[in-house]
């Protein structure tokens, strides 16, 4: 009896973390250029939290949005230099790269055609949609991206209320990967986003997971997500592609 009790207790004490995915490929930890970390000190706090949860490499993806965050490869590169200098100063050893989270606005198609996208890994491009309505040219632009050799990744598909699971399945068939915000599985973005997130996991439609880290509330939710059944499934039994970006 005591032996059985000890085994149960030992199993319960095993700590799950994000070590197996290696790379967090969607975050806003570059200082002062979007709605994420505002100072190098804030960036360091968020990065330490991510490292504590097992992340070995971070790809920062600041917003590129025509109306709000008019970032370029230059502004993003400058912010990356500032962050790397701060990491060196604090003696923090973690690899940090930069790409972008491109907003599918009126300028996005031209960016695609003009080869002005910030990529990660082997030509992967992270982009997001409006939370209100689907762009009428979405499939056309995704097809164009594929023709030009890009590998599109749709950020947080669980958060777009106008797209159902069959449309997301169709997107993947068109060659667009799907990146789930891990914290959606905690209910952070509401019940509907949580339900869609769970449905995506159950249907094996998730290609990448990430933190979408902006601030300490996200860091806490990322930690809490480790206690959910769905995150355990993603980390232990799922063919995630994050490691392709290491």
N, C-alpha and C positions, 0 to 999 in steps of 0.2 A: 504493500500500500504506500509506504513512504517512498519507495523507488518510483512508482507511477507519479506521485505528487512532484517529486524532484524533476522528472523529465518534462512535465507540463510547465513548471515554473521556468525551467531553463529555456524552453522554446519561446515562451512569452517574453523573455528578457533579450532575445536577439533583436538588434537594432537595424532597421532598414534605412538605407540612404541612397543617394543618387550616383554612387560610384560607378555602377555598371554602365550608365549612359555616357560617362566621361565628360561630354560637352554640353554646356547650356548654350543654345544657339539663338536665343531671343531674349535680349535684356536691354535695359536703358540705364546702364551704369556709367556711361561717359558723362563727365561733369558739364553742366551748364548749357546743353544744346537742345534739350527738349523737355518733356514733362517728367523725366526721371531724376536721377541724382543732380543736384544743383551745384555742388562743390566737390573738389577732390576728396575732402574728408568724408562726405556722404557716400561717395563712390567706394571708398575703402571699407566703410561699415557694411555696405551691401555685399561686397565681394567676400569679406570675412564670413558673413552669414552663409553664403553659397558654398564656400570652402568647407565650413563646418558640416554641411550636409552631403559632402562627398564629391562636389564638382571639381574637376581637374583642369578644365579649360573653359573660357568664357568667350563667346562671340557677341560683342556689343552691337546692337542694331537700332541706333537712333532713328526717329521718324524723319522721313523726307515727305513733306506735305506742302503743296504750293501756297496754301493760304495761312499756314501756321508756323511750320518748322521748315524753313527754306535751306535745309542743309545741303551741302555738296561734299564731294570726296575730300575737298580741302578742309572744310570746317570739321568734318568727322576725323580726318587725319590729325588735325591740330589737337582736338580733344583727346584722342588716343595717346598722343605724345605726353600731354599733361598727366593723364592717368598713369602711364607707365613710369613717369618720373616719380610720381607719388608712391607707387608700388615699390620702386627701388629704394626710396627714402625710408619706407616702413619695413623694408626687408621682407616683402611678401613675394613668395615664389609661385606664381601662377601664370600660365600663358593667356594673354588677352589679345584678341583680334577684333577688327571692326568690319561690319558690312552695313546694312541698313534695313529698316522696315519701310518699304515703299508703299505709299498710300495710292490706291487706284483712283486717282482723280483725273481731271481733264488733261493733265500733263503726262500721265503715266504711259500712254501708248507711244507718244513721241520719244520718251526716255528709252523705251524698249527698242524702237526702230533706230534710234541714234546711238545705241550701245552705251547708254549712260546709266547703267544699273550697277550698284555695288553688290558684288557677289561674295559668297562664302564657299569654301571647299571647291569641288569640281563644278563650277558654274551654277551653283544653287542661288536662287533669288527669293528672298522673303518679301511678301507683299500682303497688305490687308485691304479689306473692302469697307465701304460705308456700313454703319450699323443700321441704316434706315432703309436703303433700297439697293438692289443689285444693278451694277453697271450694265447697260444694254449690250456693250461690246466685250463682256467678260470672256466668253469662250473664244472669240476671235483673237483677242490679245494673248490669251494663254496659248492658243495654237501658234501665233506668231513667235512667242517666246521660245517655244519648242523648235520651230523652224530655224531660229537663230542660234540654237545650241544651248539655250538657258534651261535650267531645271527649276521651274517655279514651285514655291512652297507657299500655300495659303496659311496665314497666321490665324490662330484661334477660330476655326470654322464653327465651333460650338456657340459662338457669340452672335451669329448673324440670324436673326429670327425668321427671315424670309427664305432661308435655304434649308430644305429638308434633307433627310439622310440619303434619299435616292439621288438628289442633285449632287451631293457630295461624293457619292459613289461614281457618278458620271464624271465629275471633275478629275478624280483619280484615274479613270479610264482614259482621259484626255492627256494624262501625263503630268498632272498637278499633284504634288505631295500635300499632305495635310499635317499641320503642326498644332497639337493640343496644348493649351495652357494647363499645366498640371493642377493648378489651384482651382480650376473650374470644378474638379471632382470633389471639392470641399463645400461647394455651394457658394463660393465667394462672389460669383457674378449672378447668383439667383438660381431658383429651382429649375427653370427651363434650360438654362445653359448647362447645368449639372446633368439634367436628363439627357440632353443631346450628347454631352461628353461621354456619358456611360454607354449610350447607344453606339457611338463611334468605336469605343473600345470593344464592346461585345461583337461588333461586326468586322473587327480587324481592319479598320479604315484609318488608323493612326500611324503615321510614318515617323514623326518627330514629336518629342515632348520638350517643354521648356518652361522657364519661370515667368517670362515677360516681366522681369523684375524692374520696378520703379522706385519702391520705397519699403520701409520696414514692415508695413502691413502685409505686403506681398511676401516678404521673407518669412514672416510668421505663418502665413497660409501655406507656403511651400513646405515648411516643416510639418504642419498639421496634415498635409496631404499624404504623408508617409504612413499615416495610420489607417488610410482607407483601403478597402479590398481592391479597388480598381487600380490604384497606384502600385500596389503589391503585384498585381497581375502584369501591369505594364513593365515593371522593372525585372520581374523574374521569369516571365513566360511569353514575352512579346518580341516580335522581330523589329525593334526600333532601329532607326538609321542614324541616330546621333553620332555613333562611333565612327561613321564615315567622314566626319568633320574634324577628327582629332589630329 
